[in-house]
């Protein structure tokens, strides 16, 4: 509803009047005052000076609201369903100039714009060729104050210093107005049916939320989602997430390539690493895809066996860790050191001193060995030889299978190690869900 008058009544509070342009409003309902984006509650409704429980499209209504306090209310403000419309200062439109206008608008002009019940001072920038009297063209409108508008909404343009009418127009799009679209897109938004316009809207913007689509087209959530479902069945868009994000199908394919390219680049830069963390990949691509979109793109690439997702690490399914001869020799030396006391491994500092390697280089080699599953790192920052871990795992499975549970002392006695190392390995098996701790005992979860 466009507000044309507001006033206060003692004992009731703020009263807002206007004509309901779409939907319904009921007593007790929460609505939104725009462009302030202020939530207000309906305390009472009147139609033709009679109290009613509901008003609907076409009704001349007086709405008693609470929650405004000292919020300034202007003629031209809008009441709408919360989150349904978005305030903007800029929009694209079609402008029809009257024949009586003798001048030609070359680039821009400052005007008074009347839309709904609002009167706003705006700058109009011509998109494309100049426009003269009796002609029409596309414009980008910059309003000095925020406003609320939807595709198809009509407006009147007048000179700033007189009441002379220059023409009228129709809103086409207000999403991302900083980018000037191609004229064919504006023609579609002007002339075509809702399904075609919505498809081109998504194609142009590439990725949009259902909320953004509703704010531009001004239709109900159910109508918008119904149209989106039709477009998805025609394989023209992809819908992602519970809240709904629509992507142009070609853009969605491009995102898949972008994600794979990011992983390929990582492998080229770090061939000795198995893969990169999913959180790191998400961060790298945060400018292109967020949340549900990233998750779906990754899921599809894994399903296609292009990528592998393993323990929060992602890598090309075809990737194999590449190590040179020198690295291979150093890795064998580390394996030999760990094999000397497999269940009482030396600390990283001891390995570093024995290998005579810089700490950073040793850490890099240890990381490679973990990725190759040659060794296992526990949460105590200890590294165990892979053969030792496999032997310990089989012992635990067999022991619990016979006794029903295992204690630290059982593990210590079998492998002649200290409590520190025994606890570190047992906690590792808890973490990977081989065992589950119950007091001082551990029971089998998954062999």
C-alpha positions as CSV (number, residue, x, y, z in Angstrom):
1,X,0.0,0.0,0.0
2,X,1.3,3.4,-1.0
3,X,0.8,5.8,2.0
4,X,-0.9,9.1,1.0
5,X,-1.5,10.4,4.6
6,X,-0.4,9.8,8.1
7,X,-1.6,11.3,11.4
8,X,-2.0,10.5,15.1
9,X,-5.1,9.9,17.1
10,X,-5.0,10.2,20.9
11,X,-5.5,6.8,22.4
12,X,-4.8,5.0,19.2
13,X,-1.5,6.2,17.9
14,X,-0.4,6.4,14.3
15,X,-2.9,6.0,11.4
16,X,-1.7,5.4,7.9
17,X,-4.1,5.7,4.9
18,X,-3.9,4.6,1.3
19,X,-5.3,2.2,-1.3
20,X,-4.3,-1.5,-1.0
21,X,-2.6,-2.4,-4.3
22,X,-2.1,-6.1,-3.8
23,X,-2.6,-8.9,-1.2
24,X,-4.4,-8.6,2.1
25,X,-3.8,-7.2,5.5
26,X,-5.3,-8.4,8.8
27,X,-5.5,-7.3,12.4
28,X,-2.5,-8.3,14.4
29,X,-0.4,-8.9,11.3
30,X,3.2,-7.7,11.1
31,X,4.0,-5.6,8.1
32,X,7.0,-3.5,7.0
33,X,7.3,0.3,6.5
34,X,9.5,1.1,3.6
35,X,11.9,2.5,2.7
36,X,12.8,2.7,6.4
37,X,12.5,-1.2,6.6
38,X,10.8,-0.8,9.9
39,X,8.6,-3.7,11.2
40,X,5.2,-2.5,12.5
41,X,2.1,-4.3,13.8
42,X,-1.5,-3.7,12.7
43,X,-3.6,-2.7,15.7
44,X,-6.8,-1.9,13.8
45,X,-8.2,-1.5,10.3
46,X,-11.0,0.7,8.8
47,X,-12.6,0.7,5.4
48,X,-15.1,3.4,4.6
49,X,-15.0,4.6,8.2
50,X,-16.0,1.1,9.4
51,X,-13.8,-1.2,11.6
52,X,-13.0,-4.4,9.8
53,X,-10.8,-7.4,10.4
54,X,-9.2,-7.5,6.9
55,X,-8.6,-5.2,3.9
56,X,-7.7,-6.4,0.4
57,X,-6.7,-5.3,-3.0
58,X,-8.7,-2.2,-4.2
59,X,-9.8,-1.2,-0.7
60,X,-9.4,2.3,0.6
61,X,-7.9,1.6,4.0
62,X,-6.9,3.3,7.3
63,X,-4.4,1.3,9.2
64,X,-3.7,1.8,12.9
65,X,-0.1,0.6,13.5
66,X,2.2,0.3,16.5
67,X,6.0,0.1,16.6
68,X,6.7,3.3,14.7
69,X,7.6,5.5,17.7
70,X,9.3,8.6,16.3
71,X,10.0,7.1,12.8
72,X,9.3,9.9,10.3
73,X,6.6,8.9,7.8
74,X,6.3,10.6,4.4
75,X,3.7,10.6,1.7
76,X,4.9,8.0,-0.7
77,X,6.2,5.5,1.9
78,X,5.0,2.0,1.4
79,X,3.5,-0.8,3.6
80,X,4.3,-4.3,2.5
81,X,4.8,-7.9,3.6
82,X,8.1,-8.1,5.5
83,X,11.0,-8.8,3.2
84,X,8.8,-8.6,0.1
85,X,10.1,-5.4,-1.4
86,X,13.6,-3.7,-1.4
87,X,14.2,0.1,-1.2
88,X,16.5,1.4,-3.9
89,X,17.8,4.8,-5.1
90,X,18.3,3.6,-8.7
91,X,16.3,1.7,-11.3
92,X,16.1,1.2,-15.1
93,X,13.0,2.2,-17.0
94,X,11.3,2.9,-20.3
95,X,10.5,6.6,-20.8
96,X,7.9,8.0,-23.2
97,X,8.4,11.7,-23.9
98,X,5.3,13.7,-24.8
99,X,5.1,15.2,-28.4
100,X,4.6,18.6,-26.8
101,X,8.2,18.5,-25.4
102,X,10.3,20.4,-27.9
103,X,13.8,19.7,-26.5
104,X,15.9,16.6,-27.0
105,X,17.3,14.8,-24.0
106,X,20.9,14.0,-24.9
107,X,22.5,12.6,-21.8
108,X,20.9,13.5,-18.6
109,X,18.3,15.8,-16.9
110,X,17.1,16.5,-13.4
111,X,13.4,16.0,-13.0
112,X,10.5,15.5,-10.5
113,X,9.2,12.0,-10.6
114,X,5.8,10.9,-9.4
115,X,5.4,7.2,-8.5
116,X,2.6,5.8,-6.5
117,X,2.0,8.6,-3.9
118,X,5.7,9.6,-3.8
119,X,7.2,12.8,-5.3
120,X,11.0,12.6,-5.8
121,X,13.7,14.6,-7.3
122,X,15.8,12.5,-9.6
123,X,18.5,12.6,-12.2
124,X,17.6,10.7,-15.4
125,X,20.5,9.3,-17.5
126,X,19.8,8.2,-21.0
127,X,20.8,4.6,-21.9
128,X,21.7,4.5,-25.6
129,X,20.5,7.1,-28.0
130,X,19.2,10.5,-27.1
131,X,15.4,10.9,-26.8
132,X,13.3,13.8,-28.3
133,X,9.6,14.7,-28.0
134,X,7.2,12.0,-29.2
135,X,9.8,9.3,-28.8
136,X,10.7,6.8,-26.2
137,X,13.9,5.2,-24.9
138,X,15.6,3.6,-21.9
139,X,16.9,5.4,-18.9
140,X,18.6,4.9,-15.6
141,X,17.0,6.9,-12.8
142,X,18.9,8.1,-9.7
143,X,16.6,9.3,-6.9
144,X,17.8,11.7,-4.3
145,X,15.8,9.7,-1.7
146,X,15.2,6.0,-1.4
147,X,12.0,4.6,-3.0
148,X,10.2,1.3,-3.6
149,X,9.3,0.1,-7.0
150,X,8.6,-3.1,-9.0
151,X,8.7,-4.1,-12.7
152,X,5.8,-2.6,-14.6
153,X,5.1,0.2,-12.1
154,X,4.2,3.4,-13.9
155,X,5.5,6.9,-13.1
156,X,5.2,10.5,-14.4
157,X,8.1,12.8,-15.1
158,X,7.8,16.6,-14.7
159,X,10.3,19.5,-14.9
160,X,11.7,20.5,-11.5
161,X,10.9,24.2,-11.8
162,X,7.4,24.0,-13.2
163,X,4.4,21.7,-13.5
164,X,5.2,20.9,-17.1
165,X,4.9,17.2,-17.7
166,X,7.7,15.7,-19.8
167,X,6.3,12.2,-20.1
168,X,5.7,8.9,-18.3
169,X,7.5,5.7,-17.9
170,X,7.6,2.1,-16.6
171,X,10.0,0.5,-14.2
172,X,12.0,-2.4,-15.7
173,X,14.6,-3.5,-13.2
174,X,16.3,-2.2,-10.0
175,X,18.6,-5.0,-9.1
176,X,22.4,-4.1,-9.4
177,X,21.7,-0.8,-11.2
178,X,25.4,0.0,-11.1
179,X,25.8,-2.1,-14.2
180,X,24.2,-0.8,-17.4
181,X,22.5,-3.7,-19.2
182,X,22.4,-4.3,-23.0
183,X,19.3,-2.9,-24.7
184,X,17.9,-6.3,-25.8
185,X,17.6,-7.2,-22.1
186,X,15.7,-4.0,-21.3
187,X,13.4,-4.7,-24.3
188,X,12.5,-8.1,-22.9
189,X,11.8,-6.7,-19.4
190,X,9.6,-4.1,-21.1
191,X,7.5,-6.2,-23.5
192,X,7.7,-9.9,-22.7
193,X,5.5,-12.2,-20.6
194,X,6.3,-13.1,-17.0
195,X,8.0,-16.5,-17.8
196,X,10.2,-15.0,-20.5
197,X,11.0,-11.9,-18.5
198,X,11.9,-13.9,-15.4
199,X,14.1,-16.3,-17.4
200,X,16.0,-13.3,-19.0
201,X,16.2,-11.6,-15.6
202,X,18.0,-14.7,-14.2
203,X,20.1,-15.1,-17.3
204,X,21.2,-11.5,-17.1
205,X,21.9,-11.4,-13.4
206,X,23.3,-15.0,-13.4
207,X,22.5,-15.8,-9.8
208,X,19.6,-14.3,-7.8
209,X,17.7,-15.2,-4.6
210,X,14.0,-15.7,-4.6
211,X,13.7,-12.6,-2.3
212,X,15.4,-10.5,-5.0
213,X,13.1,-11.9,-7.7
214,X,10.1,-11.1,-5.6
215,X,11.4,-7.5,-4.9
216,X,11.7,-6.8,-8.7
217,X,8.6,-8.5,-10.0
218,X,6.4,-7.7,-6.9
219,X,4.5,-11.0,-7.0
220,X,3.7,-13.4,-4.2
221,X,6.2,-16.1,-3.1
222,X,4.0,-18.9,-4.4
223,X,3.6,-17.3,-7.9
224,X,7.4,-16.7,-8.2
225,X,8.3,-20.3,-7.0
226,X,5.7,-21.8,-9.4
227,X,7.3,-19.9,-12.3
228,X,10.8,-20.9,-11.2
229,X,9.8,-24.6,-11.0
230,X,8.6,-24.4,-14.6
231,X,11.9,-22.9,-15.7
232,X,13.8,-25.6,-13.9
233,X,11.8,-28.4,-15.5
234,X,12.7,-26.8,-18.9
235,X,16.4,-27.0,-17.8
236,X,16.8,-23.3,-18.2
237,X,17.7,-22.6,-14.5
238,X,19.0,-24.4,-11.4
239,X,17.4,-23.8,-8.0
240,X,19.6,-24.2,-5.0
241,X,18.8,-24.3,-1.2
242,X,15.7,-24.3,0.9
243,X,15.3,-20.5,0.8
244,X,15.8,-20.6,-3.0
245,X,18.5,-19.2,-5.2
246,X,18.1,-19.3,-8.9
247,X,21.0,-19.7,-11.3
248,X,21.1,-19.5,-15.1
249,X,22.0,-23.0,-16.3
250,X,24.9,-21.8,-18.4
251,X,26.3,-19.8,-15.4
252,X,25.9,-22.9,-13.3
253,X,28.1,-24.9,-15.7
254,X,30.6,-22.1,-15.7
255,X,30.8,-22.3,-11.9
256,X,31.5,-26.0,-12.1
257,X,34.5,-25.3,-14.4
258,X,35.6,-22.5,-12.1
259,X,35.7,-24.7,-9.1
260,X,37.6,-27.5,-10.9
261,X,40.0,-24.9,-12.3
262,X,40.7,-23.7,-8.7
263,X,41.6,-27.2,-7.6
264,X,43.7,-27.8,-10.7
265,X,45.6,-24.6,-10.0
266,X,46.3,-25.7,-6.4
267,X,47.7,-29.0,-7.7
268,X,50.0,-27.2,-10.1
269,X,51.3,-24.9,-7.4
270,X,51.6,-27.7,-4.7
271,X,52.0,-31.1,-6.5
272,X,53.2,-32.8,-3.4
273,X,49.9,-32.1,-1.5
274,X,47.0,-34.4,-1.7
275,X,44.4,-31.6,-1.9
276,X,43.2,-28.4,-0.3
277,X,40.8,-27.9,2.6
278,X,37.2,-27.4,1.5
279,X,37.1,-24.3,3.8
280,X,40.1,-22.9,1.9
281,X,38.4,-23.6,-1.5
282,X,35.2,-22.0,-0.3
283,X,37.1,-18.9,0.7
284,X,38.9,-18.7,-2.7
285,X,35.6,-18.8,-4.5
286,X,33.6,-16.7,-2.1
287,X,33.3,-13.9,-4.7
288,X,31.6,-16.2,-7.2
289,X,29.5,-18.6,-5.1
290,X,28.4,-18.8,-1.5
291,X,26.8,-21.3,0.9
292,X,24.3,-23.6,-0.8
293,X,25.6,-22.8,-4.3
294,X,29.1,-23.8,-3.4
295,X,27.9,-27.0,-1.7
296,X,25.8,-28.0,-4.7
297,X,28.6,-27.3,-7.3
298,X,31.1,-29.4,-5.2
299,X,28.6,-32.2,-4.7
300,X,27.9,-32.4,-8.4
301,X,31.6,-32.5,-9.3
302,X,32.2,-35.2,-6.7
303,X,29.2,-37.2,-8.1
304,X,30.7,-36.9,-11.6
305,X,34.0,-38.3,-10.2
306,X,35.9,-35.1,-11.3
307,X,36.7,-34.3,-7.7
308,X,37.1,-36.3,-4.6
309,X,35.9,-35.1,-1.2
310,X,37.7,-36.9,1.6
311,X,38.0,-35.8,5.3
312,X,37.3,-32.1,4.6
313,X,40.0,-32.3,1.8
314,X,39.1,-31.9,-1.9
315,X,41.3,-32.9,-4.8
316,X,41.1,-34.0,-8.5
317,X,40.1,-37.6,-8.7
318,X,42.9,-38.1,-11.2
319,X,45.5,-36.4,-9.0
320,X,48.5,-38.4,-7.7
321,X,50.9,-36.8,-5.2
322,X,54.2,-36.1,-7.0
323,X,57.4,-36.4,-5.0
324,X,61.0,-36.2,-6.4
325,X,63.9,-38.6,-5.7
326,X,65.3,-36.5,-2.9
327,X,62.0,-36.2,-1.2
328,X,61.5,-40.0,-1.6
329,X,64.8,-40.7,0.1
330,X,64.1,-38.3,3.0
331,X,60.7,-40.0,3.5
332,X,62.3,-43.4,3.7
333,X,64.6,-42.1,6.4
334,X,61.7,-40.8,8.4
335,X,59.9,-44.1,8.1
336,X,63.0,-45.9,9.3
337,X,63.3,-43.6,12.4
338,X,59.7,-44.2,13.3
339,X,59.9,-47.9,12.7
340,X,62.7,-48.3,15.3
341,X,60.2,-47.7,18.2
342,X,56.9,-48.0,16.4
343,X,54.7,-47.6,19.6
344,X,56.9,-45.1,21.3
345,X,57.8,-42.7,18.5
346,X,60.3,-39.9,18.9
347,X,59.0,-36.3,19.0
348,X,59.1,-34.0,16.0
349,X,62.1,-32.2,17.6
350,X,64.1,-35.4,17.9
351,X,63.3,-36.4,14.3
352,X,64.3,-32.9,13.2
353,X,67.7,-33.2,14.9
354,X,68.3,-36.6,13.5
355,X,67.4,-35.7,10.0
356,X,69.2,-32.3,10.2
357,X,66.3,-30.6,8.3
358,X,64.8,-27.2,8.9
359,X,61.5,-27.4,10.8
360,X,59.4,-26.1,7.9
361,X,60.9,-28.7,5.5
362,X,60.3,-31.6,8.0
363,X,56.7,-30.4,8.5
364,X,56.1,-30.4,4.8
365,X,57.5,-34.0,4.5
366,X,55.4,-35.2,7.4
367,X,52.3,-33.7,5.8
368,X,53.0,-35.5,2.6
369,X,53.5,-38.8,4.4
370,X,50.2,-38.3,6.2
371,X,48.5,-37.7,2.9
372,X,50.1,-40.8,1.5
373,X,49.0,-42.7,4.6
374,X,52.5,-43.8,5.3
375,X,52.2,-42.3,8.8
376,X,49.4,-41.2,11.1
377,X,49.3,-37.9,13.1
378,X,47.4,-38.0,16.4
379,X,46.1,-35.1,18.4
380,X,49.1,-35.2,20.7
381,X,51.2,-34.0,17.7
382,X,52.8,-37.4,17.5
383,X,53.5,-39.4,14.3
384,X,53.1,-43.2,14.2
385,X,54.4,-45.4,11.5
386,X,51.4,-46.6,9.3
387,X,52.3,-50.3,9.9
388,X,52.2,-49.7,13.6
389,X,48.7,-48.1,13.4
390,X,47.4,-50.9,11.3
391,X,48.8,-53.5,13.7
392,X,47.3,-51.7,16.7
393,X,43.9,-51.4,15.1
394,X,43.8,-55.2,14.3
395,X,44.8,-56.0,17.9
396,X,42.1,-53.7,19.3
397,X,39.4,-55.3,17.1
398,X,40.5,-58.8,18.0
399,X,40.9,-58.0,21.7
400,X,37.5,-56.4,22.1
401,X,35.9,-59.1,20.0
402,X,37.2,-61.6,22.6
403,X,36.9,-59.6,25.9
404,X,34.1,-57.1,25.1
405,X,36.2,-54.1,25.9
406,X,39.8,-52.8,26.2
407,X,41.6,-50.7,28.8
408,X,44.7,-48.5,28.4
409,X,46.7,-51.1,30.5
410,X,45.8,-53.9,28.1
411,X,47.2,-51.8,25.2
412,X,50.3,-50.8,27.1
413,X,51.1,-54.3,28.1
414,X,50.7,-55.6,24.6
415,X,52.9,-53.1,22.9
416,X,55.3,-52.3,25.8
417,X,54.7,-48.6,25.6
418,X,53.9,-45.8,28.1
419,X,50.5,-44.4,29.0
420,X,51.2,-41.2,26.9
421,X,51.6,-43.2,23.6
422,X,48.9,-45.7,24.4
423,X,46.4,-42.9,25.2
424,X,47.3,-41.0,22.1
425,X,46.6,-44.0,19.8
426,X,43.4,-45.0,21.6
427,X,42.0,-41.5,21.3
428,X,42.9,-41.5,17.6
429,X,40.8,-44.7,17.2
430,X,38.0,-43.0,19.1
431,X,38.2,-40.0,16.7
432,X,37.9,-42.1,13.6
433,X,35.1,-44.1,15.2
434,X,36.7,-47.5,15.5
435,X,36.1,-47.4,19.3
436,X,34.0,-45.5,21.7
437,X,35.1,-44.6,25.3
438,X,32.9,-45.6,28.2
439,X,34.7,-44.6,31.4
440,X,38.1,-46.3,31.5
441,X,37.0,-48.9,28.9
442,X,36.7,-48.7,25.1
443,X,34.2,-50.7,23.1
444,X,34.0,-51.4,19.4
445,X,32.0,-49.1,17.1
446,X,33.1,-49.9,13.6
447,X,35.9,-52.5,12.8
